[in-house]
Amino acid sequence: MNREHLTPPAGPGAGLLIRGDNLDAFARLPEGIADLIATDPPFATGRQRTSPSNAHLAFGDVWRDLDHYLEFIEPRLHACRRLLAAQGTLLIHLDYRAIHHVKLLLDRIFGASRFINEIIWHYTGGGRSRRRFSRKHDTLLWYAKGDRWTFNIDAVRVPYKPTSGYARGGIVSRSGKRYRPHPDGTPIDDVWDIPMVNPLSPERCGYPAQKPERLLERIVAAMSNPGDLVVDPFCGSGTAAVVAARQGRRWIACDCQSEAVACARRRLEKSGAEFQYVHICADRVSSPQPSKRG
């Protein structure tokens, strides 16, 4: 099948917003162009996700069974690997329902040796269970395409704890060498305590399962460099694209849900991001539409 090609964005902060199936969209893009693919696909919840404030902002996450879900995800993981540059990485965000099954797929597609990190995003808020320990974390799996990748630990350091003796004066080794605290703080580890988006926050756009910008800021800063291309195949409300644009990365964001793309488009225009919008439908690609500055 002949497919009309899509042109990747050029220039720091510039982007391409796509409404359409990400499998079709990725087939229209050149191989090996993405430096970071960061996304949270459907979680296999088995239910329709609806915004409490706007019933039109919803997406389906209903599957016949887990095998049906994995049949959907697997070809998209292969497409992600094709799109990644030799030094590119994939960060996929899921929860307890499917994360262990998807990890087995990733081990086969990328190779178990390409696994870099399992990151736990711990959050609070919402109800508390009386029958079990409350489920208050998601899991992020980070895989590399090759044996080299970007990792900017100094870009995501956090302040030392006030009780840290090391922060006050450093330490001295047995050999007498003094290690002083880093001026930007301590390196983070693989458990991240980041709050969910507060319902009263101006960041809140009403889209269900909206991820906090602070979470994506850490991912984009640590796993890519300015000018790199960041891709989100399931962009939802557009958080990854908004953050990538703000941090001077080029970006591509895609979603098949019209409500999601409309929400992402509003957020991007409000932020002043520069981007082209295209709609893929019935093997046709609409003429690119430039962004309107907010």
Secondary structure, DSSP 8 states (H G I E B T S, - for coil): ----------STT-EEEEES-HHHHHHTS-TT-EEEEEE------SEEEE-SS-TTSEEEE--SSHHHHHHHHHHHHHHHHHHEEEEEEEEEEE-TTTHHHHHHHHHHHH-GGGEEEEEEEE---S---SSS----EEEEEEEESSS-----GGGG-B---TT-HHHHH-EE-TTS-EE---TT-B---SEEE-----TTSTT--S-TT---HHHHHHHHHHH--TT-EEEESS-TTTHHHHHHHHTT-EEEEEES-HHHHHHHHHHHHHHT--EEEEEEETTEE---EE----
